[in-house]
């Protein structure tokens, strides 16, 4: 399923501005929340791609400008990739993506490893030798001030992607 397959319209509890969420399926359960979505997923290629595509659609539908929504989508991709690398495939994750009170985008990823914080590699991100390790640098640029906090299921990484202007 790609972002283009999500329509807008009315369904119980949704306004005409909110995307109609795909039906629950094994490994992915989505709920609407004010200004966005919460996704409960088992991390695999398909569910991660679906949530990533839906994040952009949902943010734009809630009035986040396209540049900010694309930046939030990139932050989400990095956080999901880091969670899968740290926890392994098929890890249960909870993702929250929504518009803040203004037009900023909020992205949170909850994973079950409470004691494992994001780690930076020793290779500088701008090095030609760096094969990975650029994700936290991207997050620093796109969502400065991101935080890691304990959550009921482990830990949550919270990011605010500021709207331009």
CNS distance restraints for C-alpha pairs under 8 A (distance, minus, plus):
assign (resid   1 and name CA) (resid   5 and name CA) 6.40 0.50 0.50
assign (resid   1 and name CA) (resid  50 and name CA) 6.19 0.50 0.50
assign (resid   2 and name CA) (resid   6 and name CA) 7.51 0.50 0.50
assign (resid   2 and name CA) (resid  49 and name CA) 7.99 0.50 0.50
assign (resid   2 and name CA) (resid  50 and name CA) 6.48 0.50 0.50
assign (resid   2 and name CA) (resid  53 and name CA) 6.08 0.50 0.50
assign (resid   2 and name CA) (resid  54 and name CA) 7.66 0.50 0.50
assign (resid   3 and name CA) (resid  50 and name CA) 7.75 0.50 0.50
assign (resid   3 and name CA) (resid  53 and name CA) 4.91 0.50 0.50
assign (resid   3 and name CA) (resid  54 and name CA) 5.66 0.50 0.50
assign (resid   3 and name CA) (resid  56 and name CA) 7.63 0.50 0.50
assign (resid   3 and name CA) (resid  57 and name CA) 6.17 0.50 0.50
assign (resid   6 and name CA) (resid  19 and name CA) 6.39 0.50 0.50
assign (resid   6 and name CA) (resid  20 and name CA) 6.41 0.50 0.50
assign (resid   6 and name CA) (resid  21 and name CA) 7.07 0.50 0.50
assign (resid   6 and name CA) (resid  22 and name CA) 7.49 0.50 0.50
assign (resid   6 and name CA) (resid  54 and name CA) 7.74 0.50 0.50
assign (resid   6 and name CA) (resid  57 and name CA) 7.69 0.50 0.50
assign (resid   7 and name CA) (resid  19 and name CA) 5.70 0.50 0.50
assign (resid   7 and name CA) (resid  20 and name CA) 5.86 0.50 0.50
assign (resid   8 and name CA) (resid  16 and name CA) 6.28 0.50 0.50
assign (resid   8 and name CA) (resid  17 and name CA) 6.54 0.50 0.50
assign (resid   8 and name CA) (resid  18 and name CA) 6.00 0.50 0.50
assign (resid   8 and name CA) (resid  19 and name CA) 4.41 0.50 0.50
assign (resid   8 and name CA) (resid  20 and name CA) 5.60 0.50 0.50
assign (resid   9 and name CA) (resid  14 and name CA) 7.81 0.50 0.50
assign (resid   9 and name CA) (resid  15 and name CA) 7.03 0.50 0.50
assign (resid   9 and name CA) (resid  16 and name CA) 4.64 0.50 0.50
assign (resid   9 and name CA) (resid  17 and name CA) 7.02 0.50 0.50
assign (resid   9 and name CA) (resid  18 and name CA) 6.96 0.50 0.50
assign (resid   9 and name CA) (resid  19 and name CA) 6.71 0.50 0.50
assign (resid   9 and name CA) (resid  20 and name CA) 6.52 0.50 0.50
assign (resid  10 and name CA) (resid  14 and name CA) 5.63 0.50 0.50
assign (resid  10 and name CA) (resid  15 and name CA) 5.71 0.50 0.50
assign (resid  10 and name CA) (resid  16 and name CA) 5.30 0.50 0.50
assign (resid  10 and name CA) (resid  18 and name CA) 7.87 0.50 0.50
assign (resid  10 and name CA) (resid  20 and name CA) 7.33 0.50 0.50
assign (resid  11 and name CA) (resid  15 and name CA) 7.54 0.50 0.50
assign (resid  11 and name CA) (resid  20 and name CA) 6.99 0.50 0.50
assign (resid  14 and name CA) (resid  18 and name CA) 6.01 0.50 0.50
assign (resid  14 and name CA) (resid  20 and name CA) 7.72 0.50 0.50
assign (resid  14 and name CA) (resid  32 and name CA) 7.95 0.50 0.50
assign (resid  17 and name CA) (resid  61 and name CA) 5.74 0.50 0.50
assign (resid  17 and name CA) (resid  62 and name CA) 6.61 0.50 0.50
assign (resid  18 and name CA) (resid  58 and name CA) 6.90 0.50 0.50
assign (resid  18 and name CA) (resid  61 and name CA) 5.88 0.50 0.50
assign (resid  18 and name CA) (resid  62 and name CA) 6.77 0.50 0.50
assign (resid  19 and name CA) (resid  57 and name CA) 7.37 0.50 0.50
assign (resid  19 and name CA) (resid  58 and name CA) 6.19 0.50 0.50
assign (resid  19 and name CA) (resid  61 and name CA) 6.80 0.50 0.50
assign (resid  21 and name CA) (resid  30 and name CA) 6.92 0.50 0.50
assign (resid  21 and name CA) (resid  31 and name CA) 7.65 0.50 0.50
assign (resid  21 and name CA) (resid  32 and name CA) 7.78 0.50 0.50
assign (resid  22 and name CA) (resid  30 and name CA) 7.57 0.50 0.50
assign (resid  23 and name CA) (resid  29 and name CA) 7.71 0.50 0.50
assign (resid  23 and name CA) (resid  30 and name CA) 7.78 0.50 0.50
assign (resid  24 and name CA) (resid  28 and name CA) 5.94 0.50 0.50
assign (resid  24 and name CA) (resid  29 and name CA) 4.76 0.50 0.50
assign (resid  24 and name CA) (resid  30 and name CA) 6.56 0.50 0.50
assign (resid  25 and name CA) (resid  29 and name CA) 6.59 0.50 0.50
assign (resid  27 and name CA) (resid  40 and name CA) 7.76 0.50 0.50
assign (resid  27 and name CA) (resid  41 and name CA) 5.13 0.50 0.50
assign (resid  27 and name CA) (resid  42 and name CA) 4.75 0.50 0.50
assign (resid  27 and name CA) (resid  43 and name CA) 7.61 0.50 0.50
assign (resid  27 and name CA) (resid  47 and name CA) 7.01 0.50 0.50
assign (resid  28 and name CA) (resid  39 and name CA) 6.88 0.50 0.50
assign (resid  28 and name CA) (resid  40 and name CA) 5.78 0.50 0.50
assign (resid  28 and name CA) (resid  41 and name CA) 4.44 0.50 0.50
assign (resid  28 and name CA) (resid  42 and name CA) 6.58 0.50 0.50
assign (resid  28 and name CA) (resid  47 and name CA) 6.41 0.50 0.50
assign (resid  29 and name CA) (resid  39 and name CA) 5.74 0.50 0.50
assign (resid  29 and name CA) (resid  40 and name CA) 5.12 0.50 0.50
assign (resid  29 and name CA) (resid  41 and name CA) 6.37 0.50 0.50
assign (resid  30 and name CA) (resid  37 and name CA) 6.78 0.50 0.50
assign (resid  30 and name CA) (resid  38 and name CA) 5.80 0.50 0.50
assign (resid  30 and name CA) (resid  39 and name CA) 4.50 0.50 0.50
assign (resid  30 and name CA) (resid  40 and name CA) 6.36 0.50 0.50
assign (resid  31 and name CA) (resid  37 and name CA) 5.65 0.50 0.50
assign (resid  31 and name CA) (resid  38 and name CA) 5.30 0.50 0.50
assign (resid  31 and name CA) (resid  39 and name CA) 6.48 0.50 0.50
assign (resid  32 and name CA) (resid  36 and name CA) 6.05 0.50 0.50
assign (resid  32 and name CA) (resid  37 and name CA) 4.52 0.50 0.50
assign (resid  32 and name CA) (resid  38 and name CA) 6.38 0.50 0.50
assign (resid  33 and name CA) (resid  37 and name CA) 5.09 0.50 0.50
assign (resid  33 and name CA) (resid  38 and name CA) 6.60 0.50 0.50
assign (resid  33 and name CA) (resid  98 and name CA) 7.71 0.50 0.50
assign (resid  34 and name CA) (resid  98 and name CA) 7.28 0.50 0.50
assign (resid  35 and name CA) (resid  59 and name CA) 7.57 0.50 0.50
assign (resid  35 and name CA) (resid  62 and name CA) 5.83 0.50 0.50
assign (resid  35 and name CA) (resid  98 and name CA) 4.95 0.50 0.50
assign (resid  35 and name CA) (resid  99 and name CA) 4.96 0.50 0.50
assign (resid  35 and name CA) (resid 100 and name CA) 7.26 0.50 0.50
assign (resid  36 and name CA) (resid  58 and name CA) 5.87 0.50 0.50
assign (resid  36 and name CA) (resid  59 and name CA) 6.51 0.50 0.50
assign (resid  36 and name CA) (resid  62 and name CA) 7.13 0.50 0.50
assign (resid  36 and name CA) (resid  96 and name CA) 7.66 0.50 0.50
assign (resid  36 and name CA) (resid  97 and name CA) 5.60 0.50 0.50
assign (resid  36 and name CA) (resid  98 and name CA) 3.91 0.50 0.50
assign (resid  36 and name CA) (resid  99 and name CA) 6.33 0.50 0.50
assign (resid  37 and name CA) (resid  55 and name CA) 7.85 0.50 0.50
assign (resid  37 and name CA) (resid  58 and name CA) 7.37 0.50 0.50
assign (resid  37 and name CA) (resid  96 and name CA) 5.94 0.50 0.50
assign (resid  37 and name CA) (resid  97 and name CA) 5.56 0.50 0.50
assign (resid  37 and name CA) (resid  98 and name CA) 6.25 0.50 0.50
assign (resid  38 and name CA) (resid  94 and name CA) 7.05 0.50 0.50
assign (resid  38 and name CA) (resid  95 and name CA) 5.63 0.50 0.50
assign (resid  38 and name CA) (resid  96 and name CA) 4.50 0.50 0.50
assign (resid  38 and name CA) (resid  97 and name CA) 6.54 0.50 0.50
assign (resid  39 and name CA) (resid  51 and name CA) 7.27 0.50 0.50
assign (resid  39 and name CA) (resid  94 and name CA) 5.62 0.50 0.50
assign (resid  39 and name CA) (resid  95 and name CA) 5.03 0.50 0.50
assign (resid  39 and name CA) (resid  96 and name CA) 6.44 0.50 0.50
assign (resid  40 and name CA) (resid  92 and name CA) 7.31 0.50 0.50
assign (resid  40 and name CA) (resid  93 and name CA) 5.98 0.50 0.50
assign (resid  40 and name CA) (resid  94 and name CA) 4.59 0.50 0.50
assign (resid  40 and name CA) (resid  95 and name CA) 6.53 0.50 0.50
assign (resid  41 and name CA) (resid  47 and name CA) 6.74 0.50 0.50
assign (resid  41 and name CA) (resid  92 and name CA) 5.68 0.50 0.50
assign (resid  41 and name CA) (resid  93 and name CA) 5.38 0.50 0.50
assign (resid  41 and name CA) (resid  94 and name CA) 6.30 0.50 0.50
assign (resid  41 and name CA) (resid  95 and name CA) 7.95 0.50 0.50
assign (resid  42 and name CA) (resid  47 and name CA) 7.13 0.50 0.50
assign (resid  42 and name CA) (resid  90 and name CA) 4.97 0.50 0.50
assign (resid  42 and name CA) (resid  91 and name CA) 5.36 0.50 0.50
assign (resid  42 and name CA) (resid  92 and name CA) 4.46 0.50 0.50
assign (resid  42 and name CA) (resid  93 and name CA) 6.20 0.50 0.50
assign (resid  43 and name CA) (resid  47 and name CA) 6.21 0.50 0.50
assign (resid  43 and name CA) (resid  48 and name CA) 6.13 0.50 0.50
assign (resid  43 and name CA) (resid  84 and name CA) 6.93 0.50 0.50
assign (resid  43 and name CA) (resid  89 and name CA) 5.92 0.50 0.50
assign (resid  43 and name CA) (resid  90 and name CA) 4.53 0.50 0.50
assign (resid  43 and name CA) (resid  91 and name CA) 5.28 0.50 0.50
assign (resid  43 and name CA) (resid  92 and name CA) 6.31 0.50 0.50
assign (resid  43 and name CA) (resid  93 and name CA) 6.80 0.50 0.50
assign (resid  44 and name CA) (resid  48 and name CA) 6.04 0.50 0.50
assign (resid  44 and name CA) (resid  89 and name CA) 6.21 0.50 0.50
assign (resid  44 and name CA) (resid  90 and name CA) 5.68 0.50 0.50
assign (resid  45 and name CA) (resid  49 and name CA) 6.10 0.50 0.50
assign (resid  46 and name CA) (resid  50 and name CA) 6.11 0.50 0.50
assign (resid  47 and name CA) (resid  51 and name CA) 6.12 0.50 0.50
assign (resid  48 and name CA) (resid  52 and name CA) 6.01 0.50 0.50
assign (resid  48 and name CA) (resid  80 and name CA) 7.37 0.50 0.50
assign (resid  49 and name CA) (resid  53 and name CA) 6.14 0.50 0.50
assign (resid  50 and name CA) (resid  54 and name CA) 6.05 0.50 0.50
assign (resid  51 and name CA) (resid  55 and name CA) 5.99 0.50 0.50
assign (resid  52 and name CA) (resid  56 and name CA) 6.98 0.50 0.50
assign (resid  52 and name CA) (resid  73 and name CA) 6.16 0.50 0.50
assign (resid  52 and name CA) (resid  76 and name CA) 6.91 0.50 0.50
assign (resid  52 and name CA) (resid  77 and name CA) 6.63 0.50 0.50
assign (resid  53 and name CA) (resid  57 and name CA) 6.66 0.50 0.50
assign (resid  53 and name CA) (resid  73 and name CA) 7.79 0.50 0.50
assign (resid  54 and name CA) (resid  58 and name CA) 5.95 0.50 0.50
assign (resid  55 and name CA) (resid  59 and name CA) 6.09 0.50 0.50
assign (resid  55 and name CA) (resid  69 and name CA) 7.81 0.50 0.50
assign (resid  55 and name CA) (resid  73 and name CA) 6.31 0.50 0.50
assign (resid  55 and name CA) (resid  97 and name CA) 6.29 0.50 0.50
assign (resid  56 and name CA) (resid  60 and name CA) 6.22 0.50 0.50
assign (resid  56 and name CA) (resid  69 and name CA) 5.50 0.50 0.50
assign (resid  56 and name CA) (resid  70 and name CA) 6.36 0.50 0.50
assign (resid  56 and name CA) (resid  72 and name CA) 7.71 0.50 0.50
assign (resid  56 and name CA) (resid  73 and name CA) 6.01 0.50 0.50
assign (resid  57 and name CA) (resid  61 and name CA) 6.10 0.50 0.50
assign (resid  58 and name CA) (resid  62 and name CA) 6.27 0.50 0.50
assign (resid  58 and name CA) (resid  98 and name CA) 7.66 0.50 0.50
assign (resid  59 and name CA) (resid  63 and name CA) 6.56 0.50 0.50
assign (resid  59 and name CA) (resid  64 and name CA) 5.36 0.50 0.50
assign (resid  59 and name CA) (resid  69 and name CA) 5.87 0.50 0.50
assign (resid  59 and name CA) (resid  97 and name CA) 7.55 0.50 0.50
assign (resid  59 and name CA) (resid  98 and name CA) 6.30 0.50 0.50
assign (resid  59 and name CA) (resid  99 and name CA) 6.32 0.50 0.50
assign (resid  59 and name CA) (resid 105 and name CA) 7.21 0.50 0.50
assign (resid  60 and name CA) (resid  64 and name CA) 4.87 0.50 0.50
assign (resid  60 and name CA) (resid  65 and name CA) 6.13 0.50 0.50
assign (resid  60 and name CA) (resid  66 and name CA) 6.26 0.50 0.50
assign (resid  60 and name CA) (resid  69 and name CA) 6.45 0.50 0.50
assign (resid  62 and name CA) (resid  99 and name CA) 6.63 0.50 0.50
assign (resid  63 and name CA) (resid  99 and name CA) 7.74 0.50 0.50
assign (resid  63 and name CA) (resid 103 and name CA) 6.87 0.50 0.50
assign (resid  64 and name CA) (resid  68 and name CA) 6.52 0.50 0.50
assign (resid  64 and name CA) (resid  69 and name CA) 6.08 0.50 0.50
assign (resid  64 and name CA) (resid  99 and name CA) 6.68 0.50 0.50
assign (resid  64 and name CA) (resid 103 and name CA) 5.37 0.50 0.50
assign (resid  64 and name CA) (resid 104 and name CA) 6.81 0.50 0.50
assign (resid  64 and name CA) (resid 105 and name CA) 6.95 0.50 0.50
assign (resid  64 and name CA) (resid 163 and name CA) 7.60 0.50 0.50
assign (resid  65 and name CA) (resid  69 and name CA) 6.14 0.50 0.50
assign (resid  65 and name CA) (resid 103 and name CA) 7.65 0.50 0.50
assign (resid  65 and name CA) (resid 163 and name CA) 7.34 0.50 0.50
assign (resid  66 and name CA) (resid  70 and name CA) 5.98 0.50 0.50
assign (resid  67 and name CA) (resid  71 and name CA) 6.20 0.50 0.50
assign (resid  68 and name CA) (resid  72 and name CA) 6.13 0.50 0.50
assign (resid  68 and name CA) (resid 104 and name CA) 7.33 0.50 0.50
assign (resid  68 and name CA) (resid 105 and name CA) 7.00 0.50 0.50
assign (resid  68 and name CA) (resid 161 and name CA) 6.69 0.50 0.50
assign (resid  68 and name CA) (resid 162 and name CA) 6.99 0.50 0.50
assign (resid  68 and name CA) (resid 163 and name CA) 5.50 0.50 0.50
assign (resid  68 and name CA) (resid 164 and name CA) 7.04 0.50 0.50
assign (resid  69 and name CA) (resid  73 and name CA) 6.11 0.50 0.50
assign (resid  69 and name CA) (resid 105 and name CA) 6.87 0.50 0.50
assign (resid  70 and name CA) (resid  74 and name CA) 6.28 0.50 0.50
assign (resid  71 and name CA) (resid  75 and name CA) 6.26 0.50 0.50
assign (resid  71 and name CA) (resid 142 and name CA) 6.54 0.50 0.50
assign (resid  71 and name CA) (resid 161 and name CA) 7.06 0.50 0.50
assign (resid  72 and name CA) (resid  76 and name CA) 6.09 0.50 0.50
assign (resid  72 and name CA) (resid 105 and name CA) 6.39 0.50 0.50
assign (resid  72 and name CA) (resid 106 and name CA) 7.50 0.50 0.50
assign (resid  72 and name CA) (resid 107 and name CA) 6.75 0.50 0.50
assign (resid  72 and name CA) (resid 142 and name CA) 7.82 0.50 0.50
assign (resid  72 and name CA) (resid 161 and name CA) 6.00 0.50 0.50
assign (resid  73 and name CA) (resid  77 and name CA) 6.17 0.50 0.50
assign (resid  74 and name CA) (resid  78 and name CA) 6.29 0.50 0.50
assign (resid  75 and name CA) (resid  79 and name CA) 6.19 0.50 0.50
assign (resid  75 and name CA) (resid 107 and name CA) 7.53 0.50 0.50
assign (resid  75 and name CA) (resid 138 and name CA) 7.46 0.50 0.50
assign (resid  75 and name CA) (resid 139 and name CA) 5.82 0.50 0.50
assign (resid  75 and name CA) (resid 142 and name CA) 7.27 0.50 0.50
assign (resid  75 and name CA) (resid 143 and name CA) 7.73 0.50 0.50
assign (resid  75 and name CA) (resid 159 and name CA) 7.97 0.50 0.50
assign (resid  76 and name CA) (resid  80 and name CA) 6.03 0.50 0.50
assign (resid  76 and name CA) (resid 107 and name CA) 6.46 0.50 0.50
assign (resid  76 and name CA) (resid 108 and name CA) 7.81 0.50 0.50
assign (resid  76 and name CA) (resid 109 and name CA) 7.70 0.50 0.50
assign (resid  77 and name CA) (resid  81 and name CA) 6.05 0.50 0.50
assign (resid  78 and name CA) (resid  82 and name CA) 6.10 0.50 0.50
assign (resid  78 and name CA) (resid 135 and name CA) 5.55 0.50 0.50
assign (resid  78 and name CA) (resid 136 and name CA) 7.72 0.50 0.50
assign (resid  78 and name CA) (resid 139 and name CA) 7.69 0.50 0.50
assign (resid  79 and name CA) (resid  83 and name CA) 6.13 0.50 0.50
assign (resid  79 and name CA) (resid 109 and name CA) 6.69 0.50 0.50
assign (resid  79 and name CA) (resid 135 and name CA) 7.95 0.50 0.50
assign (resid  79 and name CA) (resid 157 and name CA) 7.91 0.50 0.50
assign (resid  80 and name CA) (resid  84 and name CA) 6.19 0.50 0.50
assign (resid  80 and name CA) (resid 109 and name CA) 7.17 0.50 0.50
assign (resid  81 and name CA) (resid  85 and name CA) 6.15 0.50 0.50
assign (resid  82 and name CA) (resid  86 and name CA) 6.07 0.50 0.50
assign (resid  82 and name CA) (resid 118 and name CA) 7.59 0.50 0.50
assign (resid  83 and name CA) (resid  87 and name CA) 5.79 0.50 0.50
assign (resid  83 and name CA) (resid  88 and name CA) 7.61 0.50 0.50
assign (resid  83 and name CA) (resid 111 and name CA) 6.64 0.50 0.50
assign (resid  84 and name CA) (resid  88 and name CA) 4.86 0.50 0.50
assign (resid  84 and name CA) (resid  89 and name CA) 5.66 0.50 0.50
assign (resid  84 and name CA) (resid  90 and name CA) 7.95 0.50 0.50
assign (resid  84 and name CA) (resid  91 and name CA) 6.88 0.50 0.50
assign (resid  85 and name CA) (resid  89 and name CA) 7.73 0.50 0.50
assign (resid  86 and name CA) (resid 116 and name CA) 7.82 0.50 0.50
assign (resid  87 and name CA) (resid  91 and name CA) 6.26 0.50 0.50
assign (resid  87 and name CA) (resid 111 and name CA) 7.81 0.50 0.50
assign (resid  87 and name CA) (resid 112 and name CA) 7.70 0.50 0.50
assign (resid  87 and name CA) (resid 113 and name CA) 7.03 0.50 0.50
assign (resid  91 and name CA) (resid 111 and name CA) 7.76 0.50 0.50
assign (resid  92 and name CA) (resid 111 and name CA) 6.89 0.50 0.50
assign (resid  92 and name CA) (resid 112 and name CA) 7.38 0.50 0.50
assign (resid  93 and name CA) (resid 109 and name CA) 6.95 0.50 0.50
assign (resid  93 and name CA) (resid 110 and name CA) 5.63 0.50 0.50
assign (resid  93 and name CA) (resid 111 and name CA) 5.09 0.50 0.50
assign (resid  93 and name CA) (resid 112 and name CA) 7.43 0.50 0.50
assign (resid  94 and name CA) (resid 109 and name CA) 5.83 0.50 0.50
assign (resid  94 and name CA) (resid 110 and name CA) 5.01 0.50 0.50
assign (resid  94 and name CA) (resid 111 and name CA) 6.88 0.50 0.50
assign (resid  95 and name CA) (resid 107 and name CA) 7.39 0.50 0.50
assign (resid  95 and name CA) (resid 108 and name CA) 5.67 0.50 0.50
assign (resid  95 and name CA) (resid 109 and name CA) 4.63 0.50 0.50
assign (resid  95 and name CA) (resid 110 and name CA) 6.36 0.50 0.50
assign (resid  96 and name CA) (resid 106 and name CA) 7.57 0.50 0.50
assign (resid  96 and name CA) (resid 107 and name CA) 5.69 0.50 0.50
assign (resid  96 and name CA) (resid 108 and name CA) 5.03 0.50 0.50
assign (resid  96 and name CA) (resid 109 and name CA) 6.54 0.50 0.50
assign (resid  97 and name CA) (resid 105 and name CA) 7.21 0.50 0.50
assign (resid  97 and name CA) (resid 106 and name CA) 5.63 0.50 0.50
assign (resid  97 and name CA) (resid 107 and name CA) 4.70 0.50 0.50
assign (resid  97 and name CA) (resid 108 and name CA) 6.62 0.50 0.50
assign (resid  98 and name CA) (resid 105 and name CA) 5.84 0.50 0.50
assign (resid  98 and name CA) (resid 106 and name CA) 5.33 0.50 0.50
assign (resid  98 and name CA) (resid 107 and name CA) 6.86 0.50 0.50
assign (resid  99 and name CA) (resid 103 and name CA) 6.10 0.50 0.50
assign (resid  99 and name CA) (resid 104 and name CA) 5.86 0.50 0.50
assign (resid  99 and name CA) (resid 105 and name CA) 4.67 0.50 0.50
assign (resid  99 and name CA) (resid 106 and name CA) 6.05 0.50 0.50
assign (resid 100 and name CA) (resid 104 and name CA) 5.38 0.50 0.50
assign (resid 100 and name CA) (resid 105 and name CA) 5.86 0.50 0.50
assign (resid 100 and name CA) (resid 106 and name CA) 6.29 0.50 0.50
assign (resid 103 and name CA) (resid 162 and name CA) 7.65 0.50 0.50
assign (resid 103 and name CA) (resid 163 and name CA) 5.90 0.50 0.50
assign (resid 104 and name CA) (resid 160 and name CA) 6.69 0.50 0.50
assign (resid 104 and name CA) (resid 161 and name CA) 5.69 0.50 0.50
assign (resid 104 and name CA) (resid 162 and name CA) 4.70 0.50 0.50
assign (resid 104 and name CA) (resid 163 and name CA) 4.86 0.50 0.50
assign (resid 105 and name CA) (resid 160 and name CA) 5.80 0.50 0.50
assign (resid 105 and name CA) (resid 161 and name CA) 5.09 0.50 0.50
assign (resid 105 and name CA) (resid 162 and name CA) 6.62 0.50 0.50
assign (resid 105 and name CA) (resid 163 and name CA) 7.40 0.50 0.50
assign (resid 106 and name CA) (resid 158 and name CA) 7.32 0.50 0.50
assign (resid 106 and name CA) (resid 159 and name CA) 5.75 0.50 0.50
assign (resid 106 and name CA) (resid 160 and name CA) 4.66 0.50 0.50
assign (resid 106 and name CA) (resid 161 and name CA) 6.27 0.50 0.50
assign (resid 107 and name CA) (resid 158 and name CA) 5.99 0.50 0.50
assign (resid 107 and name CA) (resid 159 and name CA) 5.18 0.50 0.50
assign (resid 107 and name CA) (resid 160 and name CA) 6.48 0.50 0.50
assign (resid 107 and name CA) (resid 161 and name CA) 7.82 0.50 0.50
assign (resid 108 and name CA) (resid 156 and name CA) 6.41 0.50 0.50
assign (resid 108 and name CA) (resid 157 and name CA) 5.41 0.50 0.50
assign (resid 108 and name CA) (resid 158 and name CA) 4.40 0.50 0.50
assign (resid 108 and name CA) (resid 159 and name CA) 6.16 0.50 0.50
assign (resid 109 and name CA) (resid 156 and name CA) 5.48 0.50 0.50
assign (resid 109 and name CA) (resid 157 and name CA) 5.43 0.50 0.50
assign (resid 109 and name CA) (resid 158 and name CA) 6.86 0.50 0.50
assign (resid 110 and name CA) (resid 151 and name CA) 7.23 0.50 0.50
assign (resid 110 and name CA) (resid 153 and name CA) 7.14 0.50 0.50
assign (resid 110 and name CA) (resid 154 and name CA) 6.94 0.50 0.50
assign (resid 110 and name CA) (resid 155 and name CA) 5.54 0.50 0.50
assign (resid 110 and name CA) (resid 156 and name CA) 4.13 0.50 0.50
assign (resid 110 and name CA) (resid 157 and name CA) 6.50 0.50 0.50
assign (resid 111 and name CA) (resid 153 and name CA) 6.68 0.50 0.50
assign (resid 111 and name CA) (resid 154 and name CA) 5.70 0.50 0.50
assign (resid 111 and name CA) (resid 155 and name CA) 5.71 0.50 0.50
assign (resid 111 and name CA) (resid 156 and name CA) 6.50 0.50 0.50
assign (resid 112 and name CA) (resid 153 and name CA) 5.32 0.50 0.50
assign (resid 112 and name CA) (resid 154 and name CA) 4.14 0.50 0.50
assign (resid 112 and name CA) (resid 155 and name CA) 6.44 0.50 0.50
assign (resid 113 and name CA) (resid 154 and name CA) 5.13 0.50 0.50
assign (resid 113 and name CA) (resid 155 and name CA) 6.35 0.50 0.50
assign (resid 114 and name CA) (resid 150 and name CA) 6.35 0.50 0.50
assign (resid 114 and name CA) (resid 151 and name CA) 7.76 0.50 0.50
assign (resid 114 and name CA) (resid 153 and name CA) 7.79 0.50 0.50
assign (resid 114 and name CA) (resid 154 and name CA) 4.04 0.50 0.50
assign (resid 114 and name CA) (resid 155 and name CA) 4.73 0.50 0.50
assign (resid 115 and name CA) (resid 154 and name CA) 7.83 0.50 0.50
assign (resid 115 and name CA) (resid 155 and name CA) 7.87 0.50 0.50
assign (resid 117 and name CA) (resid 148 and name CA) 7.42 0.50 0.50
assign (resid 118 and name CA) (resid 136 and name CA) 7.94 0.50 0.50
assign (resid 120 and name CA) (resid 133 and name CA) 6.36 0.50 0.50
assign (resid 120 and name CA) (resid 136 and name CA) 6.94 0.50 0.50
assign (resid 121 and name CA) (resid 133 and name CA) 5.52 0.50 0.50
assign (resid 123 and name CA) (resid 127 and name CA) 6.86 0.50 0.50
assign (resid 123 and name CA) (resid 129 and name CA) 7.59 0.50 0.50
assign (resid 123 and name CA) (resid 130 and name CA) 6.08 0.50 0.50
assign (resid 123 and name CA) (resid 133 and name CA) 7.63 0.50 0.50
assign (resid 124 and name CA) (resid 130 and name CA) 7.02 0.50 0.50
assign (resid 125 and name CA) (resid 130 and name CA) 6.27 0.50 0.50
assign (resid 125 and name CA) (resid 133 and name CA) 6.44 0.50 0.50
assign (resid 125 and name CA) (resid 134 and name CA) 5.19 0.50 0.50
assign (resid 125 and name CA) (resid 137 and name CA) 7.09 0.50 0.50
assign (resid 126 and name CA) (resid 130 and name CA) 7.30 0.50 0.50
assign (resid 130 and name CA) (resid 134 and name CA) 7.95 0.50 0.50
assign (resid 133 and name CA) (resid 137 and name CA) 7.83 0.50 0.50
assign (resid 134 and name CA) (resid 138 and name CA) 6.28 0.50 0.50
assign (resid 135 and name CA) (resid 139 and name CA) 6.23 0.50 0.50
assign (resid 136 and name CA) (resid 140 and name CA) 6.00 0.50 0.50
assign (resid 137 and name CA) (resid 141 and name CA) 6.32 0.50 0.50
assign (resid 138 and name CA) (resid 142 and name CA) 6.07 0.50 0.50
assign (resid 139 and name CA) (resid 143 and name CA) 5.33 0.50 0.50
assign (resid 139 and name CA) (resid 144 and name CA) 6.95 0.50 0.50
assign (resid 139 and name CA) (resid 146 and name CA) 7.79 0.50 0.50
assign (resid 140 and name CA) (resid 144 and name CA) 4.70 0.50 0.50
assign (resid 140 and name CA) (resid 145 and name CA) 7.23 0.50 0.50
assign (resid 140 and name CA) (resid 146 and name CA) 7.39 0.50 0.50
assign (resid 142 and name CA) (resid 161 and name CA) 5.95 0.50 0.50
assign (resid 142 and name CA) (resid 162 and name CA) 7.73 0.50 0.50
assign (resid 143 and name CA) (resid 159 and name CA) 5.60 0.50 0.50
assign (resid 143 and name CA) (resid 160 and name CA) 5.30 0.50 0.50
assign (resid 143 and name CA) (resid 161 and name CA) 4.76 0.50 0.50
assign (resid 143 and name CA) (resid 162 and name CA) 7.02 0.50 0.50
assign (resid 144 and name CA) (resid 159 and name CA) 7.78 0.50 0.50
assign (resid 144 and name CA) (resid 160 and name CA) 7.59 0.50 0.50
assign (resid 144 and name CA) (resid 161 and name CA) 7.91 0.50 0.50
assign (resid 145 and name CA) (resid 159 and name CA) 7.44 0.50 0.50
assign (resid 145 and name CA) (resid 160 and name CA) 7.89 0.50 0.50
assign (resid 146 and name CA) (resid 157 and name CA) 7.09 0.50 0.50
assign (resid 146 and name CA) (resid 158 and name CA) 5.67 0.50 0.50
assign (resid 146 and name CA) (resid 159 and name CA) 4.63 0.50 0.50
assign (resid 146 and name CA) (resid 160 and name CA) 6.81 0.50 0.50
assign (resid 147 and name CA) (resid 157 and name CA) 5.62 0.50 0.50
assign (resid 147 and name CA) (resid 158 and name CA) 5.31 0.50 0.50
assign (resid 147 and name CA) (resid 159 and name CA) 6.77 0.50 0.50
assign (resid 148 and name CA) (resid 155 and name CA) 6.79 0.50 0.50
assign (resid 148 and name CA) (resid 156 and name CA) 5.67 0.50 0.50
assign (resid 148 and name CA) (resid 157 and name CA) 4.47 0.50 0.50
assign (resid 148 and name CA) (resid 158 and name CA) 6.44 0.50 0.50
assign (resid 149 and name CA) (resid 155 and name CA) 5.55 0.50 0.50
assign (resid 149 and name CA) (resid 156 and name CA) 5.30 0.50 0.50
assign (resid 149 and name CA) (resid 157 and name CA) 6.46 0.50 0.50
assign (resid 149 and name CA) (resid 158 and name CA) 7.86 0.50 0.50
assign (resid 150 and name CA) (resid 154 and name CA) 5.95 0.50 0.50
assign (resid 150 and name CA) (resid 155 and name CA) 4.26 0.50 0.50
assign (resid 150 and name CA) (resid 156 and name CA) 6.13 0.50 0.50
assign (resid 151 and name CA) (resid 155 and name CA) 4.67 0.50 0.50
assign (resid 151 and name CA) (resid 156 and name CA) 5.81 0.50 0.50
